[in-house]
């Protein structure tokens, strides 16, 4: 509770200063547009729905935050390994789509984490692979620029050294196609995405019990953009406190989202 109150107080102070500055000018200001960078192949956090529209838990959170802040919102689908260039060029002003804080703490201005996540291995249900040790001599695939790749090239490099190959692909949909075709033996992926595919193709896959890495998702802004970050964080804290975040999350549980993995509401338990 103390951590939640500290965050709220800091956020409210920043928002108050921003509001006062705008009022003191005595002139109307142009409505701000939050340009949200996301991966359209990353369900349930960001994806293209059956009607061809962009949807996802993170996009729904962003829409609610913008509505509360009186902002416009622009959904910008990006290639995940180009996210930094998109942010630096101002084509987007935040990265909000299952974006891992861990290992990137000093690269962006972050909100505090809002979703617990782990990196896991997914295999075909009929593969006979039960443990990470069983991946020795196997071919593993993951998304380029992903936190799974960072983990496999960093703290879990000893595990990676046992693979026959570690391949990269542009998105996880392609990775699952490779797994289905038997071209690879396993996918290193965030558990939220793994749960989505488990739900959508029941009985086709197994998630190994051993976790490769644990992490939290946050919203990343350009380094130094504290004003925008605190405004968004304040809206998220309000959503957590009044139950809106849980309500939005409930809309995506059928796609593998785990409500119990939300971090923010725990500050108000």
C-alpha positions in Angstrom: 0.0 0.0 0.0 2.8 2.4 0.8 4.4 1.9 -2.6 1.1 2.6 -4.3 0.5 5.8 -2.3 4.0 7.1 -3.0 3.5 6.6 -6.7 0.1 8.2 -6.6 1.4 11.3 -4.7 4.3 11.8 -7.2 2.0 11.4 -10.1 -0.6 13.8 -8.8 2.1 16.5 -8.1 3.4 16.2 -11.7 -0.1 16.4 -13.1 -0.9 19.4 -11.0 2.2 21.3 -12.2 1.4 20.5 -15.8 -2.2 21.6 -15.4 -1.2 24.9 -13.7 1.3 25.6 -16.4 -1.4 25.3 -19.0 -3.9 27.4 -17.1 -1.4 30.2 -16.5 -0.9 30.7 -20.3 -4.5 31.7 -20.6 -4.7 30.2 -24.1 -6.2 27.0 -25.4 -3.7 24.3 -26.2 -3.9 21.8 -29.0 -5.1 18.4 -27.9 -2.2 16.0 -27.3 -2.1 12.8 -29.3 -0.5 9.7 -27.7 1.1 7.7 -30.5 1.2 4.2 -29.2 3.8 1.8 -30.8 2.8 -1.8 -30.7 3.3 -5.2 -32.3 0.2 -6.2 -34.2 1.2 -9.9 -34.0 1.4 -10.1 -30.2 -1.9 -11.4 -28.8 -3.5 -10.9 -26.4 -1.6 -7.6 -25.8 -1.8 -6.3 -29.4 -3.3 -8.0 -32.5 -5.6 -7.6 -35.5 -9.1 -8.8 -34.7 -11.5 -10.7 -37.0 -12.9 -7.4 -38.3 -9.4 -6.2 -39.3 -9.2 -3.7 -36.5 -6.3 -3.3 -34.0 -7.2 -4.7 -30.6 -5.6 -6.1 -27.5 -5.3 -5.6 -23.7 -2.6 -3.0 -23.9 -4.4 -1.0 -26.6 -7.6 -1.1 -24.5 -5.7 0.2 -21.5 -4.2 3.0 -23.6 -7.6 4.0 -25.0 -9.0 4.2 -21.4 -6.0 6.2 -20.2 -6.3 8.7 -23.1 -10.0 9.1 -22.5 -9.3 10.0 -18.9 -6.5 12.4 -19.8 -8.5 14.1 -22.6 -6.0 13.0 -25.2 -6.4 11.6 -28.7 -4.8 8.2 -29.4 -3.1 6.9 -32.5 -2.3 3.1 -32.8 0.9 2.7 -34.7 1.8 -0.9 -35.7 5.6 -1.3 -35.8 8.2 -3.9 -36.5 9.3 -4.9 -33.1 13.0 -4.8 -33.8 12.6 -1.2 -35.2 10.9 0.1 -32.0 13.9 2.2 -30.9 14.1 4.0 -34.3 10.4 4.6 -34.3 10.6 6.2 -30.8 13.7 8.3 -31.6 12.1 9.6 -34.8 8.9 10.6 -32.9 6.8 8.4 -35.1 5.6 7.0 -31.8 5.9 8.5 -28.3 5.6 5.3 -26.3 6.1 1.6 -26.6 3.1 -0.1 -25.1 2.7 -3.8 -25.9 4.0 -6.5 -23.6 7.2 -4.4 -23.3 9.7 -5.9 -20.7 11.4 -3.5 -18.3 14.0 -6.0 -17.1 17.4 -5.5 -18.8 16.2 -2.2 -20.3 15.9 -0.1 -17.2 18.3 2.6 -18.3 17.2 2.7 -22.0 13.8 4.4 -21.6 11.7 6.4 -19.2 9.4 3.8 -17.7 6.2 3.6 -15.8 6.4 1.1 -12.9 5.6 -2.5 -14.0 1.9 -3.3 -14.4 2.0 -7.0 -15.4 4.1 -9.9 -14.2 5.5 -12.1 -17.0 7.9 -15.0 -17.5 9.8 -16.3 -20.5 8.9 -19.9 -21.2 9.5 -22.7 -23.8 6.6 -24.0 -25.9 6.8 -27.3 -27.7 4.3 -29.5 -29.6 2.3 -31.6 -27.4 3.5 -34.8 -29.2 7.1 -33.8 -29.2 8.2 -35.8 -26.1 10.1 -32.8 -24.8 9.4 -32.3 -21.1 12.3 -30.3 -19.7 14.8 -27.7 -20.8 17.4 -30.4 -20.7 15.5 -32.2 -23.5 16.2 -29.3 -25.8 19.9 -30.3 -26.1 20.6 -30.6 -29.8 17.2 -29.1 -30.7 16.3 -26.0 -32.8 14.7 -23.1 -30.9 13.1 -20.0 -32.4 12.1 -16.7 -30.9 11.1 -13.2 -32.0 13.9 -10.8 -33.1 14.4 -8.0 -30.6 12.3 -9.8 -28.0 13.0 -10.1 -24.2 13.1 -13.9 -24.8 16.1 -13.4 -27.2 17.7 -11.1 -24.6 17.3 -13.7 -21.9 18.7 -16.5 -24.1 21.7 -14.4 -25.1 22.3 -13.1 -21.6 21.6 -14.9 -18.3 20.4 -18.1 -20.0 23.3 -18.3 -22.5 24.5 -21.6 -21.0 21.1 -23.1 -21.9 21.3 -21.6 -25.4 24.7 -23.2 -25.9 23.1 -26.6 -25.7 20.8 -25.9 -28.7 21.6 -27.0 -32.2 20.3 -23.6 -33.4 18.7 -20.5 -32.1 16.7 -18.9 -34.9 15.0 -15.4 -35.0 11.7 -14.5 -36.8 9.8 -11.2 -37.2 6.8 -12.2 -35.1 5.5 -15.1 -33.0 2.8 -16.0 -35.5 5.5 -17.1 -37.9 7.3 -18.9 -35.0 4.2 -21.0 -34.3 3.8 -21.8 -38.0 7.4 -23.1 -38.0 6.7 -25.2 -34.9 3.5 -26.6 -36.4 5.4 -27.5 -39.6 8.1 -29.3 -37.6 10.8 -26.9 -38.8 11.7 -26.1 -35.2 11.4 -27.9 -31.9 10.5 -25.1 -29.4 9.6 -21.5 -29.1 11.0 -19.2 -26.5 8.2 -16.8 -25.7 6.4 -14.6 -23.1 4.0 -16.7 -21.1 1.1 -14.4 -21.9 1.5 -15.0 -25.7 2.0 -18.7 -25.0 -1.3 -18.8 -23.0 -3.0 -17.2 -26.0 -1.9 -19.9 -28.4 -2.7 -22.6 -25.8 -6.2 -21.3 -25.6 -6.7 -20.9 -29.4 -5.4 -24.3 -30.3 -6.2 -26.5 -27.3 -4.2 -29.7 -27.0 -1.6 -28.7 -29.6 1.1 -27.4 -27.4 2.8 -27.8 -24.0 4.5 -25.1 -21.9 7.5 -26.5 -20.1 7.4 -26.1 -16.3 10.9 -24.5 -16.0 10.9 -20.8 -16.5 13.7 -19.2 -18.5 13.4 -15.8 -16.9 10.9 -13.7 -14.9 10.1 -10.1 -15.8 7.5 -7.3 -15.7 5.9 -5.3 -18.4 5.9 -1.5 -18.4 5.3 1.3 -20.8 8.5 2.7 -22.3 8.8 6.4 -23.2 11.7 8.3 -24.8 14.5 8.8 -22.2 13.6 12.0 -20.3 9.9 12.2 -21.2 8.8 12.1 -17.6 5.8 14.4 -18.2 4.0 12.1 -20.5 5.0 9.0 -18.5 3.7 10.4 -15.2 0.4 11.4 -16.8 -0.2 7.9 -18.2 1.0 6.2 -15.0 -1.5 8.4 -13.0 -4.3 7.3 -15.3 -3.3 3.6 -14.9 -3.2 3.9 -11.1 -6.8 5.4 -11.1 -7.9 2.5 -13.3 -6.4 0.0 -10.9 -8.0 1.7 -7.9 -11.5 1.9 -9.3 -11.5 -1.7 -10.8 -11.4 -0.6 -14.5 -8.1 -2.4 -15.1 -9.5 -5.7 -13.8 -12.6 -5.2 -15.9 -10.6 -4.6 -19.1 -8.4 -7.6 -18.3 -11.5 -9.8 -18.0 -12.3 -9.2 -21.7 -9.0 -10.9 -22.7 -8.9 -13.9 -20.3 -10.3 -16.1 -23.0 -7.2 -15.3 -25.0 -4.8 -16.3 -22.3 -4.5 -13.1 -20.2 -4.0 -13.9 -16.5 -5.8 -11.3 -14.3 -3.8 -12.5 -11.3 -0.6 -11.3 -13.1 -1.7 -7.7 -12.9 0.7 -5.8 -10.6 -1.1 -2.4 -10.1 -4.2 -3.6 -8.3 -2.1 -5.4 -5.7 -1.1 -1.9 -4.4 -4.7 -1.4 -3.3 -5.4 -4.9 -1.7 
